[in-house]
């Protein structure tokens, strides 16, 4: 072979190397991770999801690609996003904290595995046939957000026993969570003898507007409904409740750590880990139909005593004794 021909062959091979590397990279299975919140505020939960993958032998960038889709409260982006994922036939769709995303994905595909994390019972939602035998291409974890609303409201009333009117703030764009939250809150309020004032917010500006309205109709306390977008605005919530001196209850401890008064709910970080682990098991070949829906068993009640003092609230010893976490 002539020298010129050898050089040409080597040049052609070198040009093909990047293409080969790209082909190997794109050959990795793709897990599409959908969350209604923001990347910065949800970083610990995304890390927990990756931890679940690692537990089943999958490391991001090595043998699996994770596509992160952060909606930042823009739920209207979901239909187009889900349609694109189905068109590209990703390996798994993971929806660790979005009922709406799960329902849209289920309606869009019967073949791509969907691993969910939802706060409501997935059977009445039509996501699975039963908890033990999901059937179909969908399974995941139920981490009880709406089901604990009544308990959350009672604990808030225990902290603020003189409260009569409680505002409940929900995100109507996330109707699958907002509606059962309001239903459970209204039922619990009737049992306790409280009046409920319903507030809606879908954007950061509408959150500000809801608090601005307190000047006209001042509630005695506030219950913030579960929503991933709300979770991405925890600093805004904590600041506004402090400025307006409103005792507020939340569904996750993140708010209490940031300066909120109290929270009651399940450990969402662990739920994300379990969604990651199920995604890994499906990548290994297990069928969603054969993986029973998991249910959270650990509930956390957290109180921020510094915030309580700033609000002039003296936490009853009986309430303090049942707290799982007390932040001084």
N, C-alpha and C positions, 0 to 999 in steps of 0.2 A: 504493500500500500504506500502510495506517495505521501510525502510529508504534508502537502497541501490538503490531501483528503483526510489525513489524521487530524489536522488542526480543525477542519470543518466539522468532523464528527464530535470532537471534544467540545467545540463551541455549541453544537446542537444539544449535546447532553447537558451542558451547564445551563443553557436556557430552559431546559425542561425541569431542572431541579426545583425551582420555586413552585412550578405548577404541580409537581409531585407532592411537595410539602403541603401546598394548599389543599390538594385532593385528600391527603391523609388527615388534615385538620378538619375538613368539612365532613369526613367520614365518621367523625365522632357522633354518637347519639345526642340529639338536642332536647334538653328539658326546658320548656317555656314556663317561666315563673311569673305569675301575674299578681300584682298587689296594688290596691287602691291608694296606698300611701305614697310617701316620698323615700328616696333611697337613703338620705342621711338619717332620718328619724327611725327607719326600719333596719338599719345596718346590723344590730345585734340579732334580729330575727332572721335576716338573710344568712348570717353566719351560722345560726342554729340549723337552718335548712341544709346548708352545706355539710354541717357536722353529721346530719342524718344520712346524707349521701355517702360520706366517708365511712360510716359504720357498716355500710353494705358494700364497700369496696370501690366506690366511685369518687374520684378526685377531679374537681373542676379544672379543665385545661389539659388533663392527662388522658382520661378515658371517657369524659363526658363534657359537653358544652352546656352551660346554663345561660339562657337568655333572660335578662331581667327586664320586665315591663312594669314601670312605675307609673300609675295613672294620675297620682297627685290629685285625687278627688274628681277627675274628669271621667265619670262613668260612661259618658256618651261615646268614648273612644272604644269601648269594649266590643261592640259588634264587628267593626272593621278589623280589630286586632285578632279576635277569635277566628274570623273568616280567613285571615292571612295565615295563621298557624295551622289551620286545617288544610289549607291549600298546599302548604309546604310539607305537610305530613311530619311534623315534629314527633319525636319518640314518646314524649310524655307532656301533658299539660298539668302544671301544679298551680292550684288556686288556694293557698294556705289560709286566706282570711277574706274571702269574697264569695258570698252566696250568689250574687248576680253573675259573676264571671263563671262560676261552676254551672249554673243553669244554662247560660248561653253556650258554653262549651258542650254540655251534654246534648243540647238541641242541635248543635252543628255537626257532631260526629258520634258514630256508634262504634268506631274502631280504634281511635287514638285513646290510650289510657288517660284518665283524668283522676288526679289525686287531690282531694279537697280538704279544706279546713273550714267548717261552718259553725256558726254559733247556735243554729236551730237544729231541731231533729230532722235528719236528712230523709227519713221515710215519708212524712207528710209533704215534704218539699218535692217528692217525686224523683229524688236523686238516686235512691237505691230501693230494692224490693224489701230488704230487711237489713238489720244491723249485722246479723250473723252471716247472712248470705246475700251480699249486695246484688249479685247478678250484673250482667252488662259490663260496661267498660269504666265504671265509676266506683271509687271507694275513697276512704280518708278518715278524718277524725272530727268528732263533734265536741267542741270545747265549751259549750254552754255559755253564751253571752246573754241572750234574751231571757233564758230560763232563770237566771239569777237576779233579774231586775227587781223582783219583789223583795228579795233578801237585801239587796243593795239599798232600796228605799227605806226598809225598816231600820237598817243600821244608821242611815243618815238621820232618820227621825230620832233614834236613840241618842245621837250626838247633839242634835238640835231639837229637843223635845217641845220647845215653844213654837216650832215651825207649823204653820197652818197651810200656806200655799207654797207648793213646790213647782218650779219650772222644770220641764223635761225638754231638753234640746236634742233633736234628731236630724239626720240628713235624709230628706225625702228622696234624693237621687238614689239612695241605697234602701229602696222600699222593702226589700226582703228582710232587712234587719230592723228598719225604723218602725214598721207596722206592728210586729210582735212586741217590740219594746214598749210602744205606747199602750198596747192592749194590756200587757202585764203590769205596767206602771199604774194604769187607771184602776185595774182590779185591786191591786195592793193598796192604793190610796183610799179607796172606798172602805176597805177593811180596817185601815188605821184611822180614818177620819180626816184625811188630807184632801186639799183641793189641788188639782193638776192644771198647770198652765202650759200649753204646748207651744214650743218654739221650733222653727225650722231654719236650717242653714246649710248651704251647699258650697259656699266659697268662704275664703278668709274674710272678705268684706261683709258677708252676711253674718258671720260670727260676731264681728264688731257691732253690726247693726242690732243684733239680738241683745247684746249687753247694753247698748245705748238705750234700748227700749225699757230697761230696768228703771230708768229715771221716772217713767210714767207709771208703770205697773210693777212695783218692786216686789219680787217674790221673797220668801223667807229663806229659801235654799234652792239649789240647782242640782239636777241629775243629768249628766251628760251621757247620752246614749252611745252604744258601741258603734264605732265606724273607723275604718282605717285612715280615712282622710283626717278625721278629728285627731287621731293619734299623731299624725304628722304636724299638728298645730298645737301640741301640748304647751309650749312656751306661751303662745298667745292666750290659751285658756287660763293658765296659771296666773299670768300677768293681769288679765281682765278680772278674774275673781278676786285677786288681791286688791286691785284698785277700787272695785265696787264692794269689797267686803262681803262677798257672797259665799256661804259655806257650800261646797260642791262635792259631789260624789262621782267617781269615774269607774270604769270597768277593768282597768289595768293599773298596775302599780307604777308604771312609767310616770304618770301624772303626779303621784304622791312623792316620788323621788325628786321630781322637778319643782315641788312646792305646793302641790294640790293637797286638799284636806284629807280625803280618804278614798279608798278603792276596794271593790270586792269583785272577784272573778277568778277564772282559772289561769294557769300559767301558760300564756300564749307562746312564750319562747320555746317551751318544751313541745307545744303543739306543732310549731314550725319544724322542729327537729324530727318529729314523727312523720310529718308529711314528706320530708326529705328521705327518711328511711324507707317509706313505702314506695317512693319514686325509684329508689335504688333497687328494691326487690322486684319491681316491675321490669326495670331494665335488664335484670338477670333472667327474666322469663316468666315470672309469676303473673297470674291473671288477676286483674282487679276484682273479678267476680268471686275469686276464692279468698280474698283478703277481707276479713271482717272489719266493719267500721269500728274504730277505736273511740273510746269516750274518756274525756279528761276526768280524773278522780281527785286531783288536788285543787283546792280553792284557797285563795289568798285574801286575807283581810289586812289592809295596810292603813296606818294612820300617821299623819305628820303632826307631831305635837307642837312644833314651832309655829306652824300655820294655825293650829287650833288656838294657841295663845294670842296670836296676832288678831284673830277674829273674836277674841274674848270668850272662847268656848272652853269650859272645863270638862274634860273627858271623864265620864263616869267610870269608876273602877271596874264595874262589871263589863263595860265595853272594852276597856283597856286589857282586861284579862283574857279576852278571846281574840285579840289581835295577833296575827301571825308575824307582823313586822311593825315596829314602832320607830319612826324616824324622829330623832330629837331636834 
